[in-house]
């Protein structure tokens, strides 16, 4: 994190930093709530999403769909893409909603076709009948299967007549069924080493926050049995002897049904046994207990806190940070684990980036000279003295030279620009950028997340008393960006 030219936290690796959109003083935060899946508990994405994909595939096979030859390719989709239910495409848009790249099935759409399809179209996430935003890692398996099924649908190989939108919701329903029936979570609980990436510093981070006087909350959509198992596996081994994850959280809420938890008034039950037995809630929520369902209003009443006194940390842009920000005015932190890989890819591409900037400078300089020469020729033709001391023939000769120089620069620049970001993803490039612009995902992160980072334990180095200060926002006419 940089303030002016002074590196205050230069001991923190780039990929383990905490980045600030809106200034956040942790000293004024009295409670910190956490999501569990892909927030406190991180999964090996290819293993977890690969199994989710296989469960979708098995259900489709049972319905007679010709998917036996399909295999999971995690590179076909990344978080932040948008599914176009009208055209059956996966698209990546910039911060303004203009589509930068699109794929149909498993192949990129040529630029000319993409331009024809989307010239008058902007991605509008409020239009949920057309656009589906891939908010989280849990979106990857269904998106990969959907892309592959689009090709079978186009080839008329599917047993049912349906549109692209119907196809997506069929895939999503099958994935939801696998979650609801507990098959996926059962497999993970039987072999957590294969699926779960434990972070030994995460429990220490939570304990530091508790020692600093913060109330620590768990608010997860996972049920009690699975939450108890996962937190016992990821937290208990790293706690002082005799303590368990229940000693870390002041209040725990399972089966929260987010985002409704933050905006609704669902009934509350208390978990009263190790087997997950529930009793109806009577009276007020009490600290040191575990609750099932409920709503944020009851939690705020229990804590005697509301609004910007509470920070919520999650990985889902809508269910975790959008709703808490818009409805409750809680402060928000987003966990983007992919940032570690992305920032390593960016660091590895620094030399290439310098070459691109140098070539772009040369290109702009040549284009300016070319334009001025063209304008001087027009002045001569209209009997107006040119800006340059040159004849029309000399200017025309210089234009030919400039065209050759521009072609040379473009020939060198093109492959470098095309390769930029492929170390992160061959098809879609960087997570947070669309070419030279911010991605649509980045726009959502800026809009709803006060701070963002790659993992919860990154907060440890900054301490629970950190004042996160947003950098000075840049605008195009700033001297250092012009």
C-alpha positions in Angstrom: 0.0 0.0 0.0 1.4 3.3 -1.1 0.8 6.8 0.5 2.5 9.4 -1.8 6.0 8.1 -2.5 6.5 6.4 0.8 6.1 2.6 0.9 4.5 2.0 4.3 3.8 -1.7 3.9 6.7 -2.7 1.6 7.1 -6.0 3.5 3.7 -7.3 2.2 3.8 -9.1 -1.1 1.7 -7.5 -3.8 -0.6 -10.4 -4.0 -1.3 -10.4 -0.3 -2.2 -6.8 0.0 -5.5 -5.2 1.1 -6.8 -2.7 -1.4 -9.1 0.2 -0.5 -12.0 1.7 -2.6 -13.5 3.8 0.2 -11.6 4.7 3.4 -12.3 2.4 6.2 -11.2 2.9 9.8 -11.2 -0.4 11.6 -11.1 1.4 14.9 -14.7 2.4 14.4 -15.8 -1.1 13.5 -17.3 -3.0 16.4 -18.2 -6.3 14.7 -16.8 -8.2 11.8 -19.0 -10.8 10.1 -17.7 -13.6 7.8 -19.1 -15.8 5.1 -17.6 -19.3 5.1 -17.3 -20.9 1.7 -14.5 -19.4 -0.4 -14.1 -16.7 2.3 -12.9 -18.4 5.6 -12.7 -21.8 3.9 -11.0 -21.9 0.5 -11.3 -24.8 -1.9 -9.1 -26.2 -4.6 -11.1 -24.7 -7.4 -10.4 -27.3 -10.1 -11.1 -30.2 -7.7 -14.3 -28.7 -6.2 -15.7 -27.3 -9.4 -14.7 -30.4 -11.3 -16.8 -32.6 -9.0 -19.7 -30.2 -9.2 -19.4 -30.5 -13.0 -19.4 -34.3 -12.8 -22.6 -34.2 -10.7 -24.3 -32.1 -13.4 -23.0 -34.5 -16.1 -24.3 -37.6 -14.2 -27.8 -36.0 -14.0 -27.8 -35.1 -17.7 -26.7 -38.6 -18.6 -29.5 -40.0 -16.5 -31.9 -37.9 -18.6 -30.4 -39.3 -21.9 -28.3 -36.3 -22.9 -25.3 -37.1 -25.1 -22.7 -35.7 -22.7 -20.5 -38.7 -22.0 -17.5 -37.3 -24.0 -17.6 -33.9 -22.2 -14.8 -33.1 -19.8 -14.3 -30.2 -17.3 -12.1 -27.4 -18.6 -11.7 -24.7 -15.9 -10.1 -22.3 -18.3 -13.4 -21.8 -20.3 -14.8 -19.5 -17.6 -13.6 -17.1 -15.0 -15.4 -15.0 -12.3 -16.7 -11.7 -13.7 -17.9 -13.0 -17.0 -21.6 -12.6 -18.0 -23.8 -15.1 -19.7 -26.0 -13.7 -22.5 -29.1 -15.9 -22.3 -30.4 -14.4 -25.5 -27.5 -15.4 -27.8 -26.0 -18.2 -25.7 -22.7 -16.4 -25.3 -20.2 -15.9 -22.5 -19.0 -12.2 -22.6 -16.5 -10.1 -20.9 -17.5 -6.4 -20.7 -15.7 -3.3 -19.6 -16.8 -1.0 -16.8 -19.3 0.8 -19.0 -21.0 -2.5 -20.1 -19.4 -2.5 -23.6 -18.6 -6.0 -24.6 -14.9 -6.6 -25.2 -14.7 -10.3 -25.9 -17.3 -13.0 -26.4 -17.4 -16.8 -26.8 -20.1 -19.0 -28.3 -19.8 -22.5 -27.1 -16.1 -23.1 -26.5 -14.9 -20.8 -29.3 -14.2 -17.1 -29.3 -16.6 -15.1 -31.5 -14.7 -13.3 -34.3 -14.5 -9.5 -33.8 -16.6 -8.7 -36.8 -19.4 -11.0 -35.7 -19.2 -9.7 -32.1 -19.3 -6.1 -33.3 -22.4 -6.9 -35.4 -24.1 -8.7 -32.5 -23.3 -6.1 -29.8 -22.9 -2.7 -31.4 -26.1 -1.4 -29.9 -26.0 -3.6 -26.8 -24.7 -2.8 -23.3 -24.5 -5.3 -20.5 -27.1 -4.3 -17.9 -27.0 -6.6 -14.9 -30.4 -5.3 -13.8 -31.9 -7.1 -16.8 -31.9 -10.6 -15.2 -33.9 -12.0 -18.0 -30.9 -11.7 -20.3 -27.7 -11.3 -18.3 -26.3 -13.7 -15.7 -23.3 -12.4 -13.8 -20.7 -15.0 -12.7 -20.3 -13.7 -9.1 -18.3 -16.4 -7.5 -16.2 -19.6 -8.0 -19.4 -21.6 -7.6 -20.4 -20.3 -11.0 -17.6 -21.9 -12.8 -18.8 -25.5 -13.1 -22.2 -24.6 -14.5 -20.8 -22.1 -16.9 -18.3 -24.6 -18.4 -21.1 -27.2 -18.8 -23.4 -24.5 -20.3 -20.7 -23.4 -22.9 -20.3 -27.0 -24.0 -24.0 -27.7 -24.2 -24.5 -24.6 -26.4 -22.6 -26.4 -29.1 -24.7 -29.5 -28.7 -27.9 -27.4 -28.8 -26.7 -25.6 -32.0 -26.0 -29.0 -33.6 -29.5 -30.2 -32.6 -28.1 -33.1 -30.6 -30.0 -32.4 -27.4 -33.2 -34.4 -26.7 -35.3 -31.4 -26.0 -36.2 -28.3 -27.9 -35.2 -25.2 -25.9 -33.6 -21.8 -26.1 -30.3 -20.7 -24.7 -31.9 -19.3 -21.6 -33.8 -22.5 -20.8 -30.6 -24.4 -21.3 -28.8 -22.4 -18.7 -31.5 -22.7 -16.1 -31.7 -26.4 -16.6 -27.9 -26.7 -15.9 -28.2 -24.4 -12.8 -31.1 -26.4 -11.5 -29.1 -29.6 -11.7 -26.2 -28.0 -9.9 -28.5 -26.6 -7.2 -30.0 -30.1 -6.8 -26.5 -31.6 -6.1 -26.0 -29.0 -3.4 -29.4 -29.4 -1.9 -29.1 -33.2 -1.7 -25.7 -32.9 0.0 -23.8 -35.1 -2.4 -21.1 -32.6 -3.1 -20.6 -31.7 0.5 -20.6 -35.3 1.5 -17.7 -36.0 -0.8 -15.7 -33.1 0.5 -16.3 -34.1 4.2 -15.1 -37.6 3.3 -11.9 -36.4 1.8 -11.2 -32.7 2.8 -7.5 -32.9 2.0 -8.4 -33.2 -1.6 -10.8 -30.3 -1.8 -9.9 -27.8 1.0 -6.9 -25.4 1.1 -6.3 -24.6 4.7 -4.7 -21.3 5.7 -3.0 -21.6 9.2 -2.9 -17.8 9.6 -6.7 -17.3 9.2 -7.6 -18.4 12.7 -4.9 -16.1 14.2 -6.3 -13.2 12.2 -9.8 -13.8 13.8 -8.3 -14.1 17.2 -6.4 -10.9 16.9 -9.7 -9.1 15.9 -11.4 -10.6 18.9 -8.6 -9.6 21.3 -8.9 -6.1 19.9 -12.5 -5.9 21.1 -14.4 -6.8 17.9 -17.4 -9.1 17.9 -16.7 -11.9 15.4 -19.7 -13.3 13.6 -20.3 -16.2 11.2 -23.0 -15.8 8.6 -23.1 -18.7 6.1 -25.6 -20.3 3.9 -24.1 -23.7 4.6 -26.0 -25.9 7.1 -24.8 -26.8 10.6 -23.3 -30.2 9.9 -21.2 -29.0 7.0 -20.2 -25.7 8.7 -19.2 -27.6 11.9 -17.1 -30.0 9.9 -15.4 -27.4 7.8 -14.6 -25.0 10.6 -13.4 -27.8 12.8 -11.1 -28.8 10.0 -9.8 -25.4 9.0 -9.7 -23.5 12.4 -9.5 -25.9 15.3 -5.9 -27.3 14.6 -4.5 -23.8 14.8 -6.1 -22.6 18.0 -4.7 -22.8 21.5 -5.2 -26.2 23.1 -8.8 -26.8 24.3 -10.4 -24.2 22.1 -12.6 -24.8 19.0 -14.0 -22.6 16.3 -17.0 -21.9 18.6 -14.7 -20.0 20.9 -13.8 -17.7 18.0 -17.2 -16.6 17.0 -19.4 -14.5 19.3 -22.5 -15.4 17.2 -22.8 -18.0 14.4 -25.6 -18.2 11.9 -25.9 -21.2 9.6 -28.4 -21.8 6.7 -28.7 -18.0 6.6 -30.3 -17.9 3.1 -28.4 -14.9 2.0 -29.2 -12.5 0.4 -32.6 -12.7 2.1 -30.9 -12.8 5.5 -29.9 -9.2 5.0 -33.2 -7.9 3.7 -36.0 -10.2 4.9 -37.4 -11.4 8.2 -37.2 -15.2 8.1 -37.9 -17.2 11.3 -35.0 -18.0 13.6 -34.1 -21.3 15.2 -31.4 -22.2 17.7 -29.1 -25.2 17.1 -29.2 -27.1 20.4 -27.3 -30.3 19.8 -24.2 -31.7 18.0 -26.6 -33.5 15.6 -28.0 -30.1 14.6 -31.3 -30.4 16.5 -33.3 -27.1 16.2 -35.5 -25.3 18.6 -37.7 -22.3 17.8 -36.1 -19.0 18.8 -37.8 -17.2 21.7 -36.7 -13.8 22.9 -33.4 -12.3 21.6 -30.3 -13.7 20.0 -27.6 -14.3 22.6 -23.9 -14.4 22.2 -22.1 -17.7 22.3 -24.9 -19.6 20.5 -25.5 -21.0 17.1 -28.6 -20.0 15.1 -30.3 -21.4 12.0 -31.8 -18.9 9.5 -33.1 -15.6 10.8 -32.4 -12.1 9.7 -29.9 -9.3 10.1 -32.3 -7.1 12.1 -32.3 -9.6 15.0 -28.5 -9.9 14.9 -28.2 -6.1 15.0 -30.6 -6.0 18.0 -28.5 -8.6 19.8 -25.3 -6.7 19.2 -26.7 -3.3 19.8 -25.0 -2.2 16.6 -26.0 -1.3 13.1 -24.9 0.3 9.8 -21.2 1.3 9.6 -20.3 -0.2 12.9 -20.4 -3.6 11.2 -18.0 -5.0 8.6 -19.0 -8.0 6.5 -16.5 -10.1 4.6 -17.5 -12.4 1.8 -16.7 -13.6 -1.7 -20.1 -13.1 -3.5 -20.5 -9.7 -5.0 -24.3 -9.7 -4.8 -25.2 -12.0 -1.8 -22.4 -10.8 0.4 -21.4 -7.2 -0.4 -24.0 -5.7 -2.6 -27.0 -6.3 -0.4 -25.2 -5.6 2.9 -24.1 -2.3 1.4 -27.3 -1.2 -0.1 -29.9 -2.4 2.4 -28.0 -2.3 5.8 -25.2 0.2 5.1 -22.7 -2.2 6.6 -19.1 -1.8 5.6 -17.9 -4.4 3.1 -14.9 -6.4 2.3 -14.6 -8.8 -0.7 -12.4 -11.8 -1.0 -11.0 -12.5 -4.5 -8.6 -15.4 -4.2 -7.8 -15.2 -8.0 -6.0 -11.9 -7.3 -3.0 -13.8 -6.1 -2.6 -15.5 -9.5 -3.5 -12.4 -11.4 -1.0 -10.1 -9.5 1.7 -12.7 -10.0 0.9 -12.7 -13.7 1.0 -8.9 -13.8 4.4 -8.9 -12.0 5.8 -11.4 -14.5 4.6 -9.2 -17.4 6.2 -6.0 -16.2 8.9 -6.0 -18.9 6.3 -6.6 -21.6 4.2 -3.8 -20.2 7.1 -1.4 -20.4 7.6 -2.4 -24.0 3.9 -1.9 -24.8 4.0 1.6 -23.2 7.1 2.5 -25.2 5.6 1.3 -28.5 2.3 3.0 -27.8 4.2 6.3 -27.2 5.9 5.9 -30.5 2.6 5.0 -32.2 0.9 8.1 -30.8 3.9 10.3 -31.9 3.8 8.9 -35.4 0.0 9.3 -35.7 0.3 12.9 -34.6 2.9 13.6 -37.2 0.8 11.8 -39.8 -2.3 13.8 -39.0 -0.4 17.1 -39.1 1.1 16.3 -42.5 -2.4 15.4 -43.8 -3.8 18.7 -42.5 -0.9 20.7 -44.1 -1.6 19.0 -47.5 -5.3 20.1 -47.2 -4.2 23.7 -46.3 -1.9 23.8 -49.4 -4.8 22.6 -51.6 -7.0 25.4 -50.2 -4.3 28.0 -50.7 -3.5 28.4 -46.9 0.1 28.4 -45.7 1.0 25.0 -44.1 2.3 24.8 -40.6 5.4 22.9 -41.7 8.0 24.4 -44.1 7.5 21.7 -46.8 6.0 21.2 -50.2 3.0 19.0 -50.9 5.3 16.4 -52.5 7.6 16.3 -49.5 4.6 15.9 -47.1 3.1 13.1 -49.3 6.5 11.3 -49.2 6.7 11.7 -45.5 3.2 10.3 -45.1 4.3 7.2 -46.9 7.3 6.8 -44.6 5.1 7.3 -41.5 2.7 4.6 -42.8 5.6 2.2 -43.0 6.8 3.1 -39.5 3.3 2.6 -38.1 3.0 -0.8 -39.8 6.3 -1.8 -38.2 5.2 -0.6 -34.8 1.8 -2.4 -35.1 3.6 -5.6 -36.2 5.7 -5.5 -33.0 2.9 -4.2 -30.8 0.1 -6.6 -31.8 1.5 -9.9 -30.5 2.5 -8.2 -27.2 -1.0 -6.8 -26.6 -2.6 -10.1 -27.6 -0.4 -12.0 -25.2 -1.0 -9.6 -22.3 -3.1 -11.4 -19.6 -2.8 -14.8 -21.1 -0.6 -15.9 -18.2 -3.8 -15.5 -16.1 -6.3 -17.0 -18.6 -5.6 -17.8 -22.3 -9.1 -16.8 -23.4 -10.3 -14.0 -21.1 -7.1 -12.3 -20.0 -6.9 -10.6 -16.6 -9.7 -10.8 -14.1 -9.8 -7.0 -13.4 -9.1 -5.6 -16.8 -10.5 -5.7 -20.4 -7.6 -4.7 -22.5 -6.5 -1.3 -21.3 -9.8 -0.6 -19.4 -11.3 -1.9 -16.1 -13.5 -4.9 -16.4 -17.2 -5.0 -15.5 -16.2 -7.0 -12.5 -13.8 -4.3 -11.3 -16.6 -1.8 -11.6 -18.8 -3.9 -9.3 -15.9 -4.3 -6.9 -15.4 -0.5 -6.8 -19.1 0.1 -6.3 -19.8 -2.3 -3.5 -16.6 -3.4 -1.7 -15.0 -0.9 0.6 -11.9 -3.0 0.7 -10.9 -6.2 -1.2 -8.1 -8.7 -0.8 -7.2 -12.3 -1.8 -7.7 -14.0 1.6 -8.9 -13.3 5.1 -5.4 -13.8 6.7 -4.1 -10.8 4.7 -5.9 -8.6 7.3 -3.5 -9.9 10.0 -0.4 -7.8 9.0 -2.5 -4.6 9.0 -3.9 -5.2 12.5 -7.5 -4.7 13.7 -6.7 -1.0 14.2 -5.9 -0.3 10.6 -7.1 2.9 8.9 -7.5 1.9 5.3 -7.3 5.0 3.2 -8.4 5.1 -0.4 -5.9 6.4 -2.9 -6.5 9.6 -4.7 -8.8 8.8 -7.6 -7.3 9.4 -11.0 -9.1 11.2 -13.8 -7.9 11.5 -17.4 -6.8 15.1 -17.1 -4.5 14.5 -14.1 -0.9 15.5 -14.9 0.3 12.0 -14.3 -2.3 10.3 -16.5 -2.6 12.7 -19.3 
